[in-house]
Amino acid sequence: MYKYKINEYLYGLNVVEYSAARRIIPQELDISLNTFHNYRNIKIDSEADIPYCIIRKLEVLFKMNRGELENFKIKGPDLQTLIHKKKVKK
């Protein structure tokens, strides 16, 4: 499974749109075609990531809401929990 839904979106396009998208998206993001392909193929368990500004631009291009491009949820304790843990350890 991929970390981002880039391929899911692209595979929903017809052949002409898909071909055009592969040329247009890297130009709009000001990245190389190779970098775009690398972004498309980041696995969900990979340490690699896409810069936030690129993710937001992709969400705009794909008409997605903020956070809809991701195939995962970031989990962790909130700040208040961490502060409380530090106080208890002292």
OpenMM code with the backbone's topology and positions (N, CA, C; nanometers):
from openmm import Vec3, app, unit

residues = "MET TYR LYS TYR LYS ILE ASN GLU TYR LEU TYR GLY LEU ASN VAL VAL GLU TYR SER ALA ALA ARG ARG ILE ILE PRO GLN GLU LEU ASP ILE SER LEU ASN THR PHE HIS ASN TYR ARG ASN ILE LYS ILE ASP SER GLU ALA ASP ILE PRO TYR CYS ILE ILE ARG LYS LEU GLU VAL LEU PHE LYS MET ASN ARG GLY GLU LEU GLU ASN PHE LYS ILE LYS GLY PRO ASP LEU GLN THR LEU ILE HIS LYS LYS LYS VAL LYS LYS".split()
positions = [
    Vec3(0.0843, -0.1174, 0.0000),
    Vec3(0.0000, 0.0000, 0.0000),
    Vec3(0.0894, 0.1245, 0.0000),
    Vec3(0.0429, 0.2256, -0.0688),
    Vec3(0.1180, 0.3509, -0.0787),
    Vec3(0.0751, 0.4489, 0.0291),
    Vec3(0.1678, 0.5366, 0.0682),
    Vec3(0.1439, 0.6344, 0.1732),
    Vec3(0.0426, 0.7405, 0.1292),
    Vec3(0.0417, 0.7719, 0.0004),
    Vec3(-0.0468, 0.8761, -0.0521),
    Vec3(-0.1326, 0.8228, -0.1658),
    Vec3(-0.2465, 0.8846, -0.1886),
    Vec3(-0.3445, 0.8395, -0.2872),
    Vec3(-0.3202, 0.8984, -0.4265),
    Vec3(-0.1970, 0.9264, -0.4596),
    Vec3(-0.1645, 0.9863, -0.5889),
    Vec3(-0.2006, 0.8905, -0.7017),
    Vec3(-0.1556, 0.7655, -0.6914),
    Vec3(-0.1837, 0.6676, -0.7968),
    Vec3(-0.3331, 0.6405, -0.8091),
    Vec3(-0.4040, 0.6337, -0.6976),
    Vec3(-0.5482, 0.6121, -0.7015),
    Vec3(-0.6161, 0.7205, -0.7835),
    Vec3(-0.5743, 0.8441, -0.7623),
    Vec3(-0.6327, 0.9536, -0.8389),
    Vec3(-0.5975, 0.9416, -0.9870),
    Vec3(-0.4694, 0.9212, -1.0150),
    Vec3(-0.4253, 0.9154, -1.1546),
    Vec3(-0.4884, 0.7996, -1.2305),
    Vec3(-0.5038, 0.6848, -1.1649),
    Vec3(-0.5620, 0.5683, -1.2324),
    Vec3(-0.7107, 0.5861, -1.2596),
    Vec3(-0.7715, 0.6859, -1.1979),
    Vec3(-0.9119, 0.7183, -1.2245),
    Vec3(-0.9311, 0.8047, -1.3475),
    Vec3(-0.8219, 0.8525, -1.4054),
    Vec3(-0.8286, 0.9351, -1.5259),
    Vec3(-0.8323, 0.8472, -1.6503),
    Vec3(-0.8844, 0.9041, -1.7610),
    Vec3(-0.8761, 0.8296, -1.8865),
    Vec3(-0.7341, 0.8402, -1.9412),
    Vec3(-0.7044, 0.7687, -2.0493),
    Vec3(-0.5678, 0.7592, -2.1015),
    Vec3(-0.5115, 0.8960, -2.1396),
    Vec3(-0.5902, 0.9788, -2.2050),
    Vec3(-0.5436, 1.1111, -2.2485),
    Vec3(-0.5156, 1.1993, -2.1268),
    Vec3(-0.6067, 1.1999, -2.0301),
    Vec3(-0.5886, 1.2798, -1.9089),
    Vec3(-0.4677, 1.2315, -1.8284),
    Vec3(-0.4518, 1.0999, -1.8180),
    Vec3(-0.3393, 1.0417, -1.7441),
    Vec3(-0.2064, 1.0842, -1.8050),
    Vec3(-0.1979, 1.0770, -1.9364),
    Vec3(-0.0758, 1.1165, -2.0067),
    Vec3(-0.0455, 1.2644, -1.9847),
    Vec3(-0.1482, 1.3470, -1.9935),
    Vec3(-0.1312, 1.4914, -1.9720),
    Vec3(-0.0922, 1.5196, -1.8268),
    Vec3(-0.1547, 1.4499, -1.7331),
    Vec3(-0.1272, 1.4709, -1.5905),
    Vec3(0.0177, 1.4385, -1.5577),
    Vec3(0.0720, 1.3341, -1.6174),
    Vec3(0.2103, 1.2954, -1.5911),
    Vec3(0.3084, 1.4026, -1.6371),
    Vec3(0.2700, 1.4826, -1.7336),
    Vec3(0.3554, 1.5928, -1.7798),
    Vec3(0.3296, 1.7204, -1.7003),
    Vec3(0.2034, 1.7484, -1.6745),
    Vec3(0.1639, 1.8756, -1.6136),
    Vec3(0.1969, 1.8828, -1.4649),
    Vec3(0.1705, 1.7764, -1.3905),
    Vec3(0.1882, 1.7801, -1.2443),
    Vec3(0.3316, 1.8134, -1.2042),
    Vec3(0.4331, 1.7459, -1.2578),
    Vec3(0.5702, 1.7836, -1.2183),
    Vec3(0.6034, 1.9294, -1.2508),
    Vec3(0.5523, 1.9793, -1.3635),
    Vec3(0.5759, 2.1195, -1.3999),
    Vec3(0.5105, 2.2129, -1.2987),
    Vec3(0.3873, 2.1827, -1.2607),
    Vec3(0.3153, 2.2671, -1.1653),
    Vec3(0.3793, 2.2650, -1.0268),
    Vec3(0.4376, 2.1522, -0.9905),
    Vec3(0.5009, 2.1392, -0.8590),
    Vec3(0.6466, 2.1824, -0.8611),
    Vec3(0.6978, 2.2121, -0.9795),
    Vec3(0.8381, 2.2510, -0.9996),
    Vec3(0.9332, 2.1429, -0.9471),
    Vec3(0.9030, 2.0181, -0.9873),
    Vec3(0.9870, 1.9037, -0.9532),
    Vec3(1.0121, 1.8232, -1.0806),
    Vec3(1.1082, 1.7338, -1.0762),
    Vec3(1.1366, 1.6511, -1.1927),
    Vec3(1.0337, 1.5387, -1.2029),
    Vec3(1.0228, 1.4808, -1.3213),
    Vec3(0.9338, 1.3675, -1.3429),
    Vec3(0.9756, 1.2507, -1.2533),
    Vec3(1.1065, 1.2307, -1.2382),
    Vec3(1.1559, 1.1232, -1.1533),
    Vec3(1.1148, 1.1436, -1.0070),
    Vec3(1.1246, 1.2656, -0.9585),
    Vec3(1.0825, 1.2954, -0.8213),
    Vec3(0.9335, 1.2680, -0.8046),
    Vec3(0.8547, 1.3066, -0.9043),
    Vec3(0.7107, 1.2808, -0.8992),
    Vec3(0.6831, 1.1306, -0.8915),
    Vec3(0.7531, 1.0524, -0.9718),
    Vec3(0.7356, 0.9064, -0.9672),
    Vec3(0.7770, 0.8511, -0.8308),
    Vec3(0.8834, 0.9051, -0.7746),
    Vec3(0.9249, 0.8619, -0.6403),
    Vec3(0.8165, 0.8935, -0.5373),
    Vec3(0.7559, 1.0108, -0.5456),
    Vec3(0.6480, 1.0485, -0.4545),
    Vec3(0.5304, 0.9528, -0.4686),
    Vec3(0.4979, 0.9172, -0.5913),
    Vec3(0.3847, 0.8271, -0.6171),
    Vec3(0.4051, 0.6906, -0.5537),
    Vec3(0.5293, 0.6472, -0.5433),
    Vec3(0.5583, 0.5104, -0.5027),
    Vec3(0.6123, 0.4964, -0.3609),
    Vec3(0.5912, 0.5970, -0.2759),
    Vec3(0.6333, 0.5871, -0.1358),
    Vec3(0.5406, 0.4884, -0.0652),
    Vec3(0.5989, 0.3854, -0.0085),
    Vec3(0.5213, 0.2832, 0.0636),
    Vec3(0.4773, 0.3361, 0.1997),
    Vec3(0.3688, 0.2826, 0.2487),
    Vec3(0.3094, 0.3320, 0.3734),
    Vec3(0.4024, 0.3166, 0.4934),
    Vec3(0.4908, 0.2171, 0.4913),
    Vec3(0.5814, 0.1964, 0.6043),
    Vec3(0.7179, 0.2625, 0.5850),
    Vec3(0.7307, 0.3430, 0.4800),
    Vec3(0.8573, 0.4086, 0.4483),
    Vec3(0.8799, 0.5317, 0.5365),
    Vec3(1.0067, 0.5598, 0.5632),
    Vec3(1.0442, 0.6811, 0.6365),
    Vec3(1.0364, 0.8038, 0.5451),
    Vec3(1.0413, 0.7809, 0.4132),
    Vec3(1.0375, 0.8906, 0.3158),
    Vec3(0.9031, 0.9619, 0.3249),
    Vec3(0.9058, 1.0888, 0.2881),
    Vec3(0.7836, 1.1674, 0.2930),
    Vec3(0.7874, 1.2755, 0.1855),
    Vec3(0.6726, 1.3334, 0.1584),
    Vec3(0.6605, 1.4434, 0.0627),
    Vec3(0.6518, 1.5720, 0.1439),
    Vec3(0.7234, 1.6776, 0.1029),
    Vec3(0.7116, 1.8054, 0.1751),
    Vec3(0.5656, 1.8527, 0.1804),
    Vec3(0.5287, 1.9111, 0.2926),
    Vec3(0.3900, 1.9520, 0.3152),
    Vec3(0.3363, 2.0438, 0.2052),
    Vec3(0.4164, 2.1373, 0.1593),
    Vec3(0.3682, 2.2307, 0.0571),
    Vec3(0.3343, 2.1572, -0.0729),
    Vec3(0.4071, 2.0515, -0.1050),
    Vec3(0.3784, 1.9717, -0.2245),
    Vec3(0.2490, 1.8929, -0.2039),
    Vec3(0.2309, 1.8389, -0.0846),
    Vec3(0.1069, 1.7653, -0.0548),
    Vec3(-0.0132, 1.8562, -0.0714),
    Vec3(-0.0041, 1.9772, -0.0172),
    Vec3(-0.1164, 2.0719, -0.0289),
    Vec3(-0.1442, 2.1069, -0.1747),
    Vec3(-0.0385, 2.1269, -0.2537),
    Vec3(-0.0580, 2.1578, -0.3956),
    Vec3(-0.1241, 2.0410, -0.4677),
    Vec3(-0.0842, 1.9188, -0.4345),
    Vec3(-0.1469, 1.8013, -0.4956),
    Vec3(-0.2940, 1.7924, -0.4562),
    Vec3(-0.3249, 1.8193, -0.3299),
    Vec3(-0.4650, 1.8172, -0.2866),
    Vec3(-0.5480, 1.9198, -0.3619),
    Vec3(-0.4905, 2.0350, -0.3886),
    Vec3(-0.5614, 2.1381, -0.4659),
    Vec3(-0.5795, 2.0906, -0.6102),
    Vec3(-0.4731, 2.0376, -0.6710),
    Vec3(-0.4822, 1.9882, -0.8089),
    Vec3(-0.5862, 1.8772, -0.8231),
    Vec3(-0.5949, 1.7908, -0.7216),
    Vec3(-0.6868, 1.6771, -0.7264),
    Vec3(-0.8242, 1.7099, -0.6687),
    Vec3(-0.8455, 1.8361, -0.6305),
    Vec3(-0.9712, 1.8813, -0.5695),
    Vec3(-1.0048, 1.8003, -0.4448),
    Vec3(-0.9033, 1.7797, -0.3618),
    Vec3(-0.9212, 1.7088, -0.2353),
    Vec3(-0.9183, 1.8085, -0.1208),
    Vec3(-0.9830, 1.7733, -0.0116),
    Vec3(-0.9755, 1.8538, 0.1093),
    Vec3(-0.8435, 1.8273, 0.1802),
    Vec3(-0.8075, 1.9150, 0.2688),
    Vec3(-0.6831, 1.9008, 0.3463),
    Vec3(-0.6809, 1.7652, 0.4168),
    Vec3(-0.5729, 1.6900, 0.3968),
    Vec3(-0.5564, 1.5609, 0.4618),
    Vec3(-0.6121, 1.4415, 0.3860),
    Vec3(-0.6824, 1.4631, 0.2766),
    Vec3(-0.7432, 1.3520, 0.2032),
    Vec3(-0.6449, 1.2758, 0.1152),
    Vec3(-0.5280, 1.3293, 0.0905),
    Vec3(-0.4297, 1.2626, 0.0054),
    Vec3(-0.3602, 1.1479, 0.0790),
    Vec3(-0.3628, 1.1509, 0.2091),
    Vec3(-0.2903, 1.0528, 0.2904),
    Vec3(-0.3689, 0.9236, 0.3046),
    Vec3(-0.2975, 0.8118, 0.3050),
    Vec3(-0.3556, 0.6802, 0.3289),
    Vec3(-0.3289, 0.6337, 0.4719),
    Vec3(-0.2976, 0.7252, 0.5615),
    Vec3(-0.2617, 0.6897, 0.6984),
    Vec3(-0.3023, 0.8024, 0.7918),
    Vec3(-0.3071, 0.7713, 0.9177),
    Vec3(-0.3342, 0.8709, 1.0212),
    Vec3(-0.2138, 0.8763, 1.1141),
    Vec3(-0.1735, 0.9959, 1.1498),
    Vec3(-0.0636, 1.0141, 1.2444),
    Vec3(-0.1210, 1.0032, 1.3847),
    Vec3(-0.0640, 0.9147, 1.4641),
    Vec3(-0.1125, 0.8934, 1.6005),
    Vec3(-0.0026, 0.9279, 1.6995),
    Vec3(-0.0447, 0.9712, 1.8145),
    Vec3(0.0504, 1.0028, 1.9203),
    Vec3(-0.0193, 1.0781, 2.0315),
    Vec3(0.0486, 1.0931, 2.1440),
    Vec3(-0.0115, 1.1646, 2.2557),
    Vec3(-0.0163, 1.3152, 2.2284),
    Vec3(-0.1147, 1.3807, 2.2877),
    Vec3(-0.1228, 1.5261, 2.2746),
    Vec3(-0.0230, 1.5914, 2.3699),
    Vec3(-0.0028, 1.7192, 2.3550),
    Vec3(0.0972, 1.7923, 2.4323),
    Vec3(0.0687, 1.7885, 2.5825),
    Vec3(-0.0574, 1.8026, 2.6211),
    Vec3(-0.0915, 1.8012, 2.7635),
    Vec3(-0.0539, 1.6680, 2.8283),
    Vec3(-0.0740, 1.5584, 2.7579),
    Vec3(-0.0360, 1.4260, 2.8093),
    Vec3(0.1146, 1.4175, 2.8294),
    Vec3(0.1900, 1.4660, 2.7326),
    Vec3(0.3357, 1.4640, 2.7427),
    Vec3(0.3848, 1.5496, 2.8586),
    Vec3(0.3242, 1.6666, 2.8771),
    Vec3(0.3616, 1.7553, 2.9880),
    Vec3(0.3331, 1.6858, 3.1214),
    Vec3(0.2172, 1.6214, 3.1303),
    Vec3(0.1802, 1.5515, 3.2538),
    Vec3(0.2771, 1.4369, 3.2823),
    Vec3(0.3178, 1.3632, 3.1820),
    Vec3(0.4135, 1.2536, 3.2005),
    Vec3(0.5461, 1.3059, 3.2536),
    Vec3(0.5913, 1.4195, 3.2025),
    Vec3(0.7182, 1.4783, 3.2483),
    Vec3(0.7084, 1.5192, 3.3952),
    Vec3(0.5929, 1.5744, 3.4352),
    Vec3(0.5746, 1.6165, 3.5758),
    Vec3(0.5756, 1.4954, 3.6687),
    Vec3(0.5124, 1.3875, 3.6278),
    Vec3(0.5029, 1.2673, 3.7108),
    Vec3(0.6399, 1.2030, 3.7286),
    Vec3(0.7242, 1.2034, 3.6250),
    Vec3(0.8563, 1.1401, 3.6314),
    Vec3(0.9519, 1.2144, 3.7244),
    Vec3(0.9312, 1.3442, 3.7459),
    Vec3(1.0223, 1.4227, 3.8291),
    Vec3(1.0059, 1.3944, 3.9714),
] * unit.nanometer
topology = app.Topology()
chain = topology.addChain("A")
for resn in residues:
    res = topology.addResidue(resn, chain)
    for name in ("N", "CA", "C"):
        topology.addAtom(name, app.Element.getBySymbol(name[0]), res)
